[in-house]
């Protein structure tokens, strides 16, 4: 497929790539989509590099199973085949996905920051059932007036 690649950074006058100091949560809020995936192919164009990304997990937004992300040739991007990456994406006017070197984030941090808890309704339902069973048991014991006979317990 392809090997490791890196582009040359050329941003403004500084000659280095400058990413925002915003926390990941704010950057995630600003992104149109966020995914964890693996780059499976790279195509170099005249002004852009296109990354074909197989999406493993959607963190934010609606994306297809495989997406194509346009990245500037001047962005510093290092990608290894079949290695998970986190991407914060912006929707281009033509409907495609755009990324910069600042779009690449650690996948674990991205999932931890943006992953939605699963099974919330089930957990609440199980909690209500357990509460109901405990209340019924307590009411039944109260109605019967029976006390357990415990060794060493004081007598009434």
C-alpha positions as CSV (number, residue, x, y, z in Angstrom):
1,X,0.0,0.0,0.0
2,X,2.2,2.8,1.2
3,X,5.0,3.5,3.7
4,X,5.4,6.2,6.3
5,X,5.4,9.7,4.9
6,X,5.9,13.2,6.2
7,X,5.3,16.5,4.5
8,X,7.4,19.6,5.0
9,X,5.9,22.3,7.3
10,X,5.5,25.7,5.9
11,X,3.2,27.9,7.8
12,X,3.2,31.6,7.5
13,X,6.6,33.2,8.4
14,X,7.4,31.0,11.3
15,X,8.3,28.0,9.2
16,X,6.6,25.7,11.7
17,X,3.1,24.4,12.2
18,X,1.2,26.2,15.0
19,X,-1.7,24.5,16.5
20,X,-4.2,26.1,18.8
21,X,-3.8,26.1,22.6
22,X,-7.5,25.2,23.0
23,X,-8.2,22.1,25.0
24,X,-9.3,19.0,23.1
25,X,-12.9,19.4,24.3
26,X,-13.2,22.9,22.7
27,X,-11.5,21.7,19.5
28,X,-14.0,18.7,19.4
29,X,-16.9,21.1,19.8
30,X,-15.6,23.2,16.9
31,X,-15.1,20.2,14.6
32,X,-17.8,19.1,12.2
33,X,-16.9,15.5,12.7
34,X,-14.4,13.4,14.7
35,X,-13.4,9.8,14.1
36,X,-10.9,7.2,15.1
37,X,-9.7,5.2,12.1
38,X,-6.8,3.9,10.0
39,X,-5.3,5.4,6.9
40,X,-5.4,2.7,4.2
41,X,-4.2,4.7,1.2
42,X,-2.6,8.1,0.3
43,X,-2.9,9.9,-3.0
44,X,-0.8,13.0,-3.7
45,X,-2.5,15.7,-5.7
46,X,-1.2,19.1,-7.1
47,X,-1.8,21.1,-3.9
48,X,-3.3,18.5,-1.5
49,X,-2.8,15.0,-0.2
50,X,-5.8,12.8,0.0
51,X,-6.0,10.2,2.8
52,X,-8.3,7.3,2.5
53,X,-9.4,6.5,6.0
54,X,-11.3,3.4,7.2
55,X,-13.5,4.6,10.1
56,X,-13.3,2.4,13.2
57,X,-15.3,4.6,15.5
58,X,-17.4,7.7,15.0
59,X,-17.0,10.1,17.9
60,X,-18.9,13.0,16.4
61,X,-20.9,13.6,13.3
62,X,-22.3,11.5,10.5
63,X,-19.5,9.9,8.4
64,X,-19.4,7.0,6.0
65,X,-17.4,3.8,6.8
66,X,-14.6,5.0,4.5
67,X,-13.9,8.7,4.1
68,X,-11.4,10.8,2.1
69,X,-9.7,13.6,3.9
70,X,-7.9,16.4,2.1
71,X,-4.7,17.6,3.8
72,X,-2.4,20.3,2.6
73,X,0.9,19.1,1.1
74,X,2.6,21.5,3.5
75,X,1.1,20.0,6.6
76,X,3.3,17.8,8.7
77,X,1.5,14.4,8.7
78,X,3.1,11.2,9.8
79,X,0.9,8.1,9.2
80,X,1.7,4.4,9.5
81,X,-0.5,1.7,7.9
82,X,-3.0,0.0,10.2
83,X,-2.2,2.3,13.1
84,X,-5.2,4.0,14.7
85,X,-5.4,7.8,14.5
86,X,-7.8,10.3,15.8
87,X,-9.1,13.0,13.4
88,X,-11.0,16.2,14.0
89,X,-12.6,17.1,10.7
90,X,-14.1,20.2,9.0
91,X,-16.6,20.0,6.2
92,X,-15.4,21.7,3.0
93,X,-17.8,23.8,0.9
94,X,-17.8,21.1,-1.8
95,X,-18.9,18.5,0.8
96,X,-15.5,16.8,1.3
97,X,-13.6,16.5,4.5
98,X,-10.7,18.7,5.4
99,X,-7.9,18.1,7.8
100,X,-4.7,19.9,8.9
101,X,-1.7,18.7,10.9
102,X,-3.6,20.0,14.0
103,X,-6.5,17.7,13.1
104,X,-4.5,14.6,14.2
105,X,-5.1,13.8,17.8
106,X,-4.3,10.7,20.0
107,X,-7.2,8.3,19.4
108,X,-7.5,7.3,23.1
109,X,-7.9,10.9,24.2
110,X,-10.4,11.6,21.5
111,X,-12.6,8.7,22.5
112,X,-12.3,9.6,26.2
113,X,-13.2,13.2,25.5
114,X,-16.0,12.7,23.0
115,X,-17.2,9.1,23.6
116,X,-20.8,9.0,24.7
117,X,-21.6,6.7,27.5
118,X,-23.4,3.6,26.3
119,X,-26.3,1.7,27.9
120,X,-27.6,4.6,30.0
121,X,-31.2,3.6,29.7
122,X,-30.4,0.0,30.5
123,X,-28.5,1.0,33.6
124,X,-31.3,3.2,34.8
125,X,-33.8,0.4,34.2
126,X,-31.7,-2.2,36.1
127,X,-31.3,0.3,39.0
128,X,-35.1,0.8,39.2
129,X,-35.7,-2.9,39.2
130,X,-33.2,-3.4,42.0
131,X,-34.7,-0.6,44.0
132,X,-38.2,-2.0,43.6
133,X,-37.0,-5.5,44.7
134,X,-35.4,-4.0,47.8
135,X,-38.4,-1.9,48.7
136,X,-40.8,-4.9,48.3
137,X,-38.6,-7.0,50.5
138,X,-38.4,-4.3,53.1
139,X,-42.2,-3.7,53.1
140,X,-42.8,-7.5,53.4
141,X,-40.4,-7.8,56.3
142,X,-42.1,-4.7,58.0
143,X,-45.6,-6.1,57.5
144,X,-44.6,-9.5,58.9
145,X,-42.8,-7.9,61.8
146,X,-40.3,-10.8,61.8
147,X,-36.8,-10.1,63.0
148,X,-34.0,-12.3,62.2
149,X,-32.5,-14.4,65.0
150,X,-28.9,-13.3,65.1
151,X,-26.4,-14.8,67.5
152,X,-25.0,-12.2,69.9
153,X,-27.7,-9.6,69.0
154,X,-29.5,-7.9,71.9
155,X,-33.0,-9.1,72.7
156,X,-35.9,-6.6,72.5
